[in-house]
């Protein structure tokens, strides 16, 4: 029984560990490892909650532990990726980062996403409106979008490297993502509580859209495009009244 109780928390800690490894990879010049570690983080983040529901061992501690792990994997890591990309766009490799140089300090704007992720996660734990869906962009989705930008630059997908890895573009992206993290925009979640079309038609439809993006676009570009579609899809569902924004309850 004790093992069963702590199994979801153990998976959450795998999320945290891989978030730490992602961070280390960025700052040691092994950026090619980041997609691998983030993939594990995303998988663990989805599975821990699923396990908790299946085993019926959900607890307040597990909820807090999940937020703390997410703060690293989906708060600190995307900020570090943006910091890396902004500095790279200015010709500053990680080993040459020096905070006595103004050029390096500019890159810290990327960590604005980290600060707003912290605010978002704190709000999420207090906001009972977000049991069935989200209000604002969730931190894993934000991380996936930033990871897509990183991959576009790494592999120069569609010759977009110079456009995407531009300090002004990345600074604008950082500000927009920071706002979306705390925006009062209702968004659907990917939690399947029953295997039926009626209650999951929005989720299933979006999964099909995501698969089409992965099929017709290069992987890195597809990741960022999927999150853009998620934002647009949620906005139009809200405008159509298919998902609602309740009043803040805290």
Steps between C-alpha positions, in 0.01 A plus 500: 500500500786738585659450156166559331453824694838644401518378139348818345738714709796292378396573141474870588856490628611352165348811342702718741823308439473530122419869538827542692687304232346722229624808682850356538504401130425858396773653712764242408455533125319167457178654369436201272402302814229746604219360276563151639479613863197723441319211332547295818382795710181532293434127515557485877285809557208335320548155652531606866150649504361207303653254746366695797147481358524134403647396836272743688791638701468872421620721784571869573870411531499347151341815359763723661782269395372508143505881497853511639623258234317694228661823620839355408413302187246741352599826668876521541587291192305706239651814652847345465427404137397857419807632683716267291334595171513875564869483589570275201329751272750758627794265437552418869551126565412368846865459599554872430209622714622781724256710699748785509427547130174686414448275196455197725264679738255555212453123475355486851171629359440136405451421868192721500322181393636333814362774724154488342502120506549525875201735528292270280578187702419679826167615352426151367516346847248755632266523203220240513390607150795304359392153608350416161696736276749784513478876528803631313773308322624207707874473566562173307343655188720809542807276528404304187470824303844621614650157429364525145680832455820347635480211252424734209823685579708188565409336168419816299157362415354667187795745513330677791802504730590866442139608547423290808836536674482876499521684833210732416271219385591289805446795735151556356425127527612508864268789586202344316548160664535663842167675450325188370611302806284720724237612247132443576461287186316169559676206336409132486711235668608158369366296791283214377257399776294268280562319172216655303469744213241733654707619797831490312416631152700820551806310624480234229453762226805689620708183523417434134607857413825444689568175316448678167750768605755232591434322170535799268757717678849451635492394866629822656271723294210263568542535878471879496219485242303255716508739795397790275207288380418419863478871582291583194278193548435592864428863413238411239342237726471767768350750254254233386400432860621139494738566789423761761696734721361500852564779746822481697435335836808600699 
